[in-house]
Amino acid sequence: MYWKEINSKIEDCLRSTDPLSCLLRLFEETGDGMVAFRIGEIYQKRCEIDKALRFYEIAYNRFPLPKYKNMAKQRIESLKRGLADWTEVNERIRNCLSSSNPTECLKRLYNETKDGMVAFKLGELFESQGDLNEALKYYSISHEKFPLEEWKERARKRIEDIKAKSAGENESAKVLFIVSCTRSKIWRKDKSREYVPAKYAYTGKTMRIWLMLEESEKYPWIIFSSKYGFIDPDHPIKNYDIHFIEDKDKAVSDTTLLRQIEHHEFECNGKSFKIKDFDLIYFVGSREYYDELKEVFDKVGLRFEMYSRWISLEKRKSIIDKALNIIKPALEFLISLDNPQKISSADIPNEEGVYAIIHNGDVIYIGSSNNLRRRILDNHLRGSKDVSVLRAKLLDELGSEDEVTEFLSKCNVAFMTTKDISRYSPELSDISRKALEHYLIAMFEPKYNS
């Protein structure tokens, strides 16, 4: 493969949804130095320094021209210097945490180094001690100091958590959540049941996501139904098809809603209450339903707001759909692990899909390929370290290609074709194979995928 073609493929990978996985596959295919260099850059950005060094060293050894060798050499030397500094700071952090006064020790270390990780650890210490103001101070410092987006995001999340805790401690307001009904209902698939508890009857995305959020267990909540008005989550309902705005003549009236707000007694998580007793009411659902209900709540002077966290989730509808849909084929794949095949089996198809390599009952590697048979048999079982990342990692442990082949010949394999993935979850697009691969890797954390 000519270098122009390789560079073109590198650019395609960098523009893809998962540049690292794409480049790792390209490296398996080509063994090219520039591909290794780009992989090193990604690992460096992720602060995975050991992996970055490994691929920069591979690039150095494979680059034929002095110009590129020097480029790789500079990266290696720079990383090693930075690694030494980073290792020293982390060693001193560990020493502080095991000292008799970790807080004072870390404060002195931060004053000396102004390091983001030291500030982050101080934030964790103060949070564990219940001093939320100091925790917020040091998490904010770490957010400013961290050079990498991954760690900035971790600090940002801690900052949000602290602010939420502070709000919970400092605000005595009683909070109620109202969750919108959905057009999708259980009777679409199961017409045999006449009455179903409301929280299980509504099967649309709003209810599905809400039931997965911790707020559904932490706070009292009720459901807004276009037909019934405000109802308990466990209230049994019959099938109906009414839209609150489009079917105003059939939908629950404002008069009924006002009466329910003032007088109706609800029950959730074993507690009884009235809507009017709450200081703050959050709505989880569509903006158009919120706008209509806001007018009702304004009439009785109650504070009624869209839930900000739900607004953030709403912006990511397509991502949430993918996350929910990928669970279906993932469960089927888990079942297939109970009946794996020998890795040399002739039943491995020449089709694209996802596969797991299993040794002594443990999943040791998960991958995907546009040709399962070629990847598993030709690349992994009979190939070399240049065409198989798995073989390269095993070679580091076992010492010879023959030992690697013997080890793999004793392994089993489970797989799922892209056709099967689409059959279990037709909502998924053509990225289903990669989506399932990443989900399974996150679940199993296989030894040789790290």
Secondary structure, 3 states (H helix, E strand, C coil): CCHHHHHHHHHHHHHCCCHHHHHHHHHHHHCCHHHHHHHHHHHHHCCCHHHHHHHHHHHHHHCCCHHHHHHHHHHHHHHHHHHHHHHHHHHHHHHHHCCCCHHHHHHHHHHHHCCHHHHHHHHHHHHHCCCHHHHHHHHHHHHHHCCCHHHHHHHHHHHHHHHHHHHHHHCCCCEEEEEECCCCEHHHCCCCCCCEEHHHHECCHHHHHHCCCCHHHHCCEEEEECCCEEECCCCEECCCCCCCCCCCCCCCCHHHHHHHHHHCEEEECCEEEEHHHCCEEEEECCHHHHHHHHHHHHHCCCCEEECHHHHHHHCCHHHHHHHHHHHHHHHHHHHHCCCCEECCCCCCCCCCEEEEEEECCEEEEEEEECCHHHHHHHHHHCCCCCCCHHHHHHHHHHCCHHHHHHHHHCCEEEEEEHHHHHHHCCCCCCCHHHHHHHHHHHHHCCHHHC
